[in-house]
Amino acid sequence: MKLGDFAPEGKASAKHERYRVDFLFRWGLVLTGDHREGTTEVADITVPLRAILGSMADAPTGAALPVDCSITPGRVTDAKQLRLILSAGKNGEAFRDGRKANDWSATMKATLNAAAQFCTDEQLAYQVIATSGLVQLAEDKGSVSRIEKLDRLWAKEWRDSLIKTEPSRRADAAAHVEIGTLTLADLWESGSLYVQYMVQERAKQMITAGLIIGASAGDLAPLFHYLKPETLNQLEDDLRRTKNDAFARVCMEARVLAHGDTDTSVAELDAYMNKVAAQEREIDRKARFQQYNQQYYIIENYGGAARVFRDEFHPDTGAQVSLSVRAFCEAKAHDKVLDGWDLDDKRPVLKSAANMWVISDSARRYVRQEARFETSDREITVETGKVLNLFQGWATAPVAGEWPAIRYLVHDILCSGSNEASAYLLDYLAQMVQQPHILPGTAVILQSEEQGTGKSTFMALLRRLLGARYCSVTSDAGTLVGQFNAQAMNKVLLHFEEAVAPNDRVVESKVKALITNETLTYNPKGLPAIEARNYARVFMTSNAQQVAHLARHDRRMFVLSVSAKHANDTAFWSQAHQRFPQEMEAFMHALRTRDISGFRPAQMPHTSAKDRQKLESVVGPDRILRDFLEAGRLPACSHFDGRTWEVRVSALTEQFIKNGCKVGHSFPQPARVFAPVAMSPVRVRRINVSGQASKTWRVISLPTLADARAAFLMHQNVSAYDWGDDMADWALD
């Protein structure tokens, strides 16, 4: 049939050195050619055919491929797996952050090719690439956004990538083709030496067992098809040595019968042959080592000794299963690999796969493992060898969009509507995802006396944003700062939920070390201590009035009093919990693109919540003075001269004793207690009482109550405090 007989108008032709091609717009492609000389093979011309299509200048964009040129499916069908592949590839850094791509268009093409090599699901590939940092974080070109450019070019570029990577996918598919069922004919033609050896050994066992139970030559004859002549001779020699003439006669008859009937097979031996063939793949050293390298790796120095780790992390805690080298070899004792042949006995030599792997140069091994949050490259080369990076990127991909529900949670609820506080908190979070390797040296406290205000909701949102494996939450501070504190290692976010007692100075000092020390010592249970980098951002949440002990000049804690406007508001939180997951990607995009060039974590805005925490934290003489100032009462014998109050030291001492005011085990000296607000040191004076001179007393001069309170707040570095009254001056008991 000649298509030219009914070709539409606009026919176009193109010449090729090996083919004559007629391309008919919107109709089809006709390709003619001859078989190669001396063969009737129909060669696969998919690749050159597509090259021809691409080189035809007049070919319409997106021309349909011939129906018989199907695309080989890729083996990756999971978005997470594809994202990991692209993140670890040659352009992985640019895939994670498009701002690091020198040539965005070229990088995009390379990324499409890399994706198409493993995945042919167009919708899945688009989802992964469109939500990657390569698209979402790259700077837009002129008035066209990167996502708009991707959408415009996607159809053609993706099709081109599928065509270009087809040979690679086809080769990969061929490498994973399962071996079909083996038959007797396959044993000598394609069966390996190992399969032949094992099948012959089983056949010899079955023949020997048959002779013992008196099987006839006709019954045994099919078994002889599974023995080589030299093996048959060896079997006959063994039988002669037994000096059993009956066995030798039956064996000889069976051999003759087998020679005349060469087609009869034994189902049991065929089944065993296929079982051994499957086992052979398991004892193949290369295949077994590849399996081990996919599942495990060796850290040469973990707590002073080599250790085998399973390359798998608990989805919630990020914990790993690890074994000593000895324990690993014992656990894998049944795994064997073929290690050559015994030339004397002509037997295969099987050895422990685990024992050979742990000493092999092909084993995946690293000098150490650690979280390098400045990059998500899986392996990092250092002078002493390779380091395994445990950081594999955040759990949430950045996608431009709106996040009003999360913004309301941060600004109006957590920060009670304070623009300065919400800006600091967002900068703090942005630095956590942009520069996780830079320790801010500050922590965040979320406090509210009411329950159900959103503190725990916000922390759960952050864990989902980053990935639970990089976070740890506890209500027992000992799990993070106690004797066995390995749970805090390689974490970016540590959440102490009602976990720190303000008067526990030991825990307090360890928490402060978490906040400021760039390296810490971690103690895994049952292992020697490990020194590692500290990346932790500490968050504390509590319903208690005092959450942590804050010193007067504290520069570590950013304290927020969470608004109770939606406390226990079931309807509000139910709706919010539905909206938060829909805004996570947009929230991550906002944090990843937020300008933090001027952010200084130590320069935190003032909050009244921090002032309250400072006053709740005062101890010793300052605590006694704060209580006096809150009560606003002096001993009845105190004298006011119009400007200052003269208070007897002895009267204050009596009041301390009466009210049980102690510092440690002793009653304090009044002069020490009132030193921050006293107008002068203790003096000896005569105080007039009712117009008459009294006897001499040791007295402390105090200002009015309002001035004393102001002086005390200045001493504590507190801007303001609600004393709970409007008293301007002292009252007398």
Beta strands, then each sheet from edge to edge (+ up, - down):
strand 1: 12-15
strand 2: 20-24
strand 3: 28-32
strand 4: 296-302
strand 5: 305-310
strand 6: 322-324
strand 7: 336-342
strand 8: 347-352
strand 9: 365-366
strand 10: 368-370
strand 11: 379-382
strand 12: 385-389
strand 13: 443-447
strand 14: 471-474
strand 15: 493-497
strand 16: 519-522
strand 17: 530-533
strand 18: 537-542
strand 19: 557-561
strand 20: 633-634
strand 21: 639-640
strand 22: 645-648
strand 23: 683-689
strand 24: 692-702
strand 25: 731-732
sheet 1: 1+ 2- 3+
sheet 2: 6+ 5- 4+ 9+
sheet 3: 7+ 8-
sheet 4: 10+ 12+ 11-
sheet 5: 14+ 15+ 18+ 13+ 19+
sheet 6: 16+ 17-
sheet 7: 20+ 25+
sheet 8: 21+ 22- 24+ 23-
end
